[in-house]
């Protein structure tokens, strides 16, 4: 066994998965719709809303692409904020692994953005290393990228900057549709998109954005579909469980914010052009997977 093989086995042993790892038999729709994009935003594993994901897997089985626009994992155990519970980091990592396995086996192409929660382990490690930046060479660059490497149809995506090796993880463009995972929150939903829209317009030449019409913002766990001038704006509901440990912060005594919108999104795109009329959020009532 080579050194690299030993390292892979060590990682598998930590996750308690077999070495070598064998992909499960795919359960994909052979007649998938090439224009249909399923979006499962902010699952926050291991705190995903399982009934909603299973509903989406059945109702949107024919989507050719599944996009996770950030926060596939929550990593409560590595949060910088005060914690009230003891949560196993290994269990969190296993949940992310098996969710990617689930996604990989059900849709032909899975595109995953890295959200602010996905980066929590790396941020924690950075805090421990301090200014000894060179020691990062001895660490895992990003756990989500390593886990994604087990699945050939899963790709970590973002906006590549010019000829550099620097990639923005909070912006990803598909045709005329831009997914964002900006850490921005405003009381008024449209104010959040207005801020993001102005940012994208200002930075488009630097970032290298191609012409776009549609912006879809994750992160805020809310539901919005509106047209503002020539732009079309979406805010994406979350498919995380609002009654889970990872979401307990939303019930803070400061009594701020609104209850998260639960659900998923579907976009239709042909030759890089998004069909705004057909694209939509599917939002569920609390405590069920029955649509209102």
C-alpha positions as CSV (number, residue, x, y, z in Angstrom):
1,X,0.0,0.0,0.0
2,X,1.4,3.4,-1.0
3,X,1.5,6.4,1.3
4,X,-1.4,8.0,-0.5
5,X,-3.4,4.8,-0.2
6,X,-2.6,4.7,3.5
7,X,-3.9,8.2,3.8
8,X,-7.1,7.4,2.0
9,X,-7.6,4.3,4.2
10,X,-7.1,6.4,7.3
11,X,-9.7,8.9,6.1
12,X,-12.1,6.0,5.4
13,X,-11.5,4.5,8.7
14,X,-12.3,7.8,10.4
15,X,-15.6,7.9,8.6
16,X,-16.2,4.2,9.2
17,X,-16.7,3.4,5.5
18,X,-15.1,0.5,3.7
19,X,-11.7,0.7,2.0
20,X,-11.6,0.5,-0.9
21,X,-14.9,2.4,-1.2
22,X,-17.3,1.1,-3.9
23,X,-19.9,3.4,-5.4
24,X,-23.5,2.2,-4.9
25,X,-25.6,1.2,-7.9
26,X,-27.1,4.4,-9.4
27,X,-30.9,4.9,-9.2
28,X,-31.2,7.6,-11.8
29,X,-33.9,8.5,-14.3
30,X,-32.6,7.4,-17.7
31,X,-35.0,9.8,-19.4
32,X,-33.9,12.9,-17.6
33,X,-35.0,16.4,-18.8
34,X,-31.8,18.2,-20.1
35,X,-33.4,21.6,-19.4
36,X,-34.4,20.9,-15.8
37,X,-32.2,21.9,-12.8
38,X,-33.1,20.8,-9.3
39,X,-31.7,23.1,-6.5
40,X,-31.5,21.8,-3.0
41,X,-30.3,24.8,-1.0
42,X,-28.8,24.8,2.5
43,X,-29.4,21.2,3.7
44,X,-27.0,21.8,6.6
45,X,-26.2,18.1,7.1
46,X,-26.8,16.3,9.5
47,X,-29.8,18.5,9.9
48,X,-31.4,18.1,6.5
49,X,-35.2,17.8,6.2
50,X,-35.3,14.2,5.1
51,X,-39.0,14.2,4.0
52,X,-38.5,17.2,1.7
53,X,-35.4,15.7,0.2
54,X,-37.2,12.4,-0.4
55,X,-40.1,14.3,-1.9
56,X,-37.8,16.1,-4.3
57,X,-36.0,12.9,-5.2
58,X,-39.4,11.5,-6.3
59,X,-41.1,14.5,-7.8
60,X,-38.0,15.9,-9.6
61,X,-36.3,12.6,-10.5
62,X,-36.1,13.7,-14.1
63,X,-33.8,16.7,-13.5
64,X,-30.6,16.3,-15.3
65,X,-28.6,18.5,-12.9
66,X,-28.8,18.9,-9.2
67,X,-27.2,22.0,-7.7
68,X,-26.4,22.5,-4.0
69,X,-25.8,26.3,-3.7
70,X,-23.8,26.1,-0.4
71,X,-24.1,24.8,3.1
72,X,-24.3,21.1,2.3
73,X,-22.9,20.6,5.8
74,X,-23.5,22.6,9.0
75,X,-20.5,21.6,11.2
76,X,-22.1,22.8,14.4
77,X,-19.3,21.2,16.3
78,X,-16.7,23.6,14.7
79,X,-18.8,26.8,15.0
80,X,-17.1,29.8,16.5
81,X,-20.3,30.6,18.3
82,X,-21.2,29.4,21.8
83,X,-22.6,25.9,21.6
84,X,-25.1,24.3,23.9
85,X,-24.7,20.7,22.7
86,X,-22.0,18.1,22.3
87,X,-22.0,17.0,18.6
88,X,-19.6,14.5,17.0
89,X,-17.5,16.0,14.2
90,X,-17.2,12.5,12.7
91,X,-21.0,12.1,12.6
92,X,-21.2,15.5,10.9
93,X,-18.6,14.5,8.3
94,X,-20.3,11.1,7.7
95,X,-23.6,12.8,7.1
96,X,-22.0,15.0,4.4
97,X,-20.4,11.9,2.8
98,X,-23.6,9.9,2.7
99,X,-25.6,12.9,1.4
100,X,-23.2,13.3,-1.5
101,X,-23.5,9.5,-2.1
102,X,-27.3,9.9,-2.1
103,X,-27.1,12.8,-4.5
104,X,-24.6,11.1,-6.8
105,X,-26.7,8.0,-7.1
106,X,-29.9,9.9,-8.0
107,X,-28.9,12.6,-10.5
108,X,-26.5,12.5,-13.5
109,X,-24.7,15.7,-12.6
110,X,-24.3,17.2,-9.1
111,X,-22.8,20.7,-8.7
112,X,-21.9,21.8,-5.2
113,X,-21.0,25.3,-4.0
114,X,-19.0,25.8,-0.8
115,X,-21.0,27.8,1.7
116,X,-20.0,29.7,4.9
117,X,-20.9,26.6,7.0
118,X,-19.0,24.2,4.7
119,X,-15.9,26.2,5.6
120,X,-16.3,26.0,9.3
121,X,-13.7,23.2,9.8
122,X,-11.1,25.1,7.8
123,X,-11.8,28.3,9.7
124,X,-11.4,26.5,13.0
125,X,-8.1,25.1,11.9
126,X,-7.0,28.5,10.8
127,X,-7.8,29.8,14.3
128,X,-5.6,27.1,15.8
129,X,-2.7,27.6,13.3
130,X,-2.8,31.4,13.7
131,X,-0.1,33.2,11.7
132,X,1.7,29.9,10.9
133,X,0.2,29.9,7.4
134,X,2.8,27.6,5.9
135,X,1.5,24.8,8.2
136,X,-1.7,24.7,6.1
137,X,0.3,22.6,3.7
138,X,0.1,19.8,6.2
139,X,-3.7,20.0,6.5
140,X,-6.7,19.2,4.3
141,X,-7.4,22.1,2.0
142,X,-11.1,21.6,2.1
143,X,-12.9,18.5,3.4
144,X,-15.9,19.0,1.0
145,X,-13.6,18.8,-2.0
146,X,-12.0,15.6,-0.6
147,X,-15.3,13.9,0.0
148,X,-16.6,15.0,-3.4
149,X,-13.6,13.3,-5.1
150,X,-15.2,9.9,-4.2
151,X,-18.0,10.5,-6.6
152,X,-17.2,11.0,-10.3
153,X,-20.4,12.9,-11.2
154,X,-20.0,15.4,-8.3
155,X,-18.2,18.7,-8.9
156,X,-17.3,21.5,-6.5
157,X,-18.1,24.7,-8.4
158,X,-17.5,28.5,-8.2
159,X,-16.4,31.5,-10.2
160,X,-12.9,31.1,-11.4
161,X,-10.9,34.4,-11.5
162,X,-9.1,34.9,-14.8
163,X,-6.0,32.7,-15.3
164,X,-5.4,32.4,-11.5
165,X,-6.1,29.3,-9.3
166,X,-8.4,31.5,-7.1
167,X,-12.0,30.5,-7.2
168,X,-14.9,32.4,-5.6
169,X,-17.0,29.9,-3.7
170,X,-20.0,32.1,-3.1
171,X,-20.7,32.8,-6.8
172,X,-21.4,30.3,-9.6
173,X,-22.8,31.1,-13.1
174,X,-24.8,28.7,-15.3
175,X,-25.7,30.4,-18.5
176,X,-27.7,33.5,-17.7
177,X,-28.3,32.3,-14.2
178,X,-26.0,33.3,-11.3
179,X,-26.2,31.4,-8.0
180,X,-24.9,33.3,-5.0
181,X,-24.3,32.4,-1.4
182,X,-23.6,35.9,-0.1
183,X,-23.5,36.3,3.7
184,X,-26.0,39.1,3.4
185,X,-29.2,39.6,5.3
186,X,-31.7,42.4,5.2
187,X,-35.2,42.7,6.8
188,X,-36.8,43.3,3.4
189,X,-36.2,40.4,1.0
190,X,-35.7,42.5,-2.1
191,X,-33.2,44.7,-0.2
192,X,-30.9,41.6,0.0
193,X,-31.2,41.0,-3.8
194,X,-30.8,44.7,-4.5
195,X,-27.4,44.7,-2.6
196,X,-26.3,41.6,-4.4
197,X,-27.4,42.9,-7.8
198,X,-25.4,46.1,-7.3
199,X,-22.4,44.1,-6.2
200,X,-22.5,41.8,-9.2
201,X,-22.9,44.8,-11.6
202,X,-19.9,46.5,-10.1
203,X,-17.6,43.5,-10.0
204,X,-18.7,41.7,-13.2
205,X,-15.7,42.8,-15.2
206,X,-13.2,41.8,-12.4
207,X,-14.9,38.5,-11.6
208,X,-15.4,37.7,-15.3
209,X,-19.1,37.3,-15.3
210,X,-20.8,36.7,-18.6
211,X,-24.1,38.5,-19.4
212,X,-26.8,37.3,-17.0
213,X,-30.5,37.9,-16.3
214,X,-31.3,35.8,-13.3
215,X,-29.9,35.9,-9.7
216,X,-30.7,33.1,-7.2
217,X,-29.5,33.7,-3.6
218,X,-29.1,30.9,-1.1
219,X,-28.1,31.4,2.5
220,X,-31.2,33.3,3.7
221,X,-33.5,30.3,3.9
222,X,-36.4,32.2,2.4
223,X,-38.8,32.3,-0.6
224,X,-38.9,35.0,-3.3
225,X,-39.5,35.2,-7.0
226,X,-39.7,38.6,-8.5
227,X,-38.9,40.6,-11.6
228,X,-37.0,43.9,-11.2
229,X,-36.4,45.7,-14.5
230,X,-34.6,43.4,-16.8
231,X,-33.4,41.2,-13.9
232,X,-35.2,38.2,-12.4
233,X,-34.6,37.6,-8.7
234,X,-35.0,34.4,-6.6
235,X,-34.3,33.7,-3.0
236,X,-34.1,30.0,-2.3
237,X,-35.9,28.1,0.5
238,X,-33.9,25.7,2.7
239,X,-34.2,22.0,2.9
240,X,-32.9,21.8,6.4
241,X,-35.0,20.9,9.5
242,X,-36.0,24.0,11.5
243,X,-36.4,21.8,14.6
244,X,-32.9,20.5,14.6
245,X,-29.9,21.3,16.8
246,X,-28.3,23.2,13.9
247,X,-31.2,25.6,13.6
248,X,-31.8,26.4,17.3
249,X,-30.2,29.8,16.8
250,X,-33.3,31.0,14.9
251,X,-35.3,30.9,18.1
252,X,-33.1,33.5,19.9
253,X,-34.6,35.7,22.6
254,X,-33.8,38.8,20.6
255,X,-36.8,37.8,18.6
256,X,-35.5,38.8,15.2
257,X,-36.0,37.5,11.7
258,X,-38.7,35.4,10.1
259,X,-39.3,31.7,10.1
260,X,-37.3,30.0,7.4
261,X,-39.1,28.9,4.2
262,X,-38.8,25.1,3.7
263,X,-38.5,23.5,0.3
264,X,-36.5,23.4,-2.9
265,X,-36.2,25.1,-6.3
266,X,-36.4,24.1,-9.9
267,X,-35.0,26.1,-12.8
268,X,-35.5,25.4,-16.5
269,X,-32.7,26.4,-18.9
270,X,-32.2,25.8,-22.6
271,X,-29.0,26.9,-24.4
272,X,-28.0,28.9,-21.4
273,X,-31.3,30.9,-21.3
274,X,-33.4,30.5,-18.1
275,X,-37.2,30.2,-18.4
276,X,-38.3,32.6,-15.7
277,X,-42.0,31.6,-15.9
278,X,-41.4,27.9,-15.5
279,X,-38.7,28.2,-12.8
280,X,-40.1,28.2,-9.3
281,X,-39.6,27.5,-5.6
282,X,-41.6,24.7,-4.0
283,X,-42.4,25.6,-0.4
284,X,-43.9,23.3,2.2
285,X,-45.9,23.7,5.3
286,X,-44.2,23.1,8.6
287,X,-44.5,19.6,9.9
288,X,-45.4,18.0,6.6
289,X,-44.4,17.7,3.0
290,X,-47.8,18.9,1.8
291,X,-47.5,21.9,-0.3
292,X,-49.8,24.9,0.6
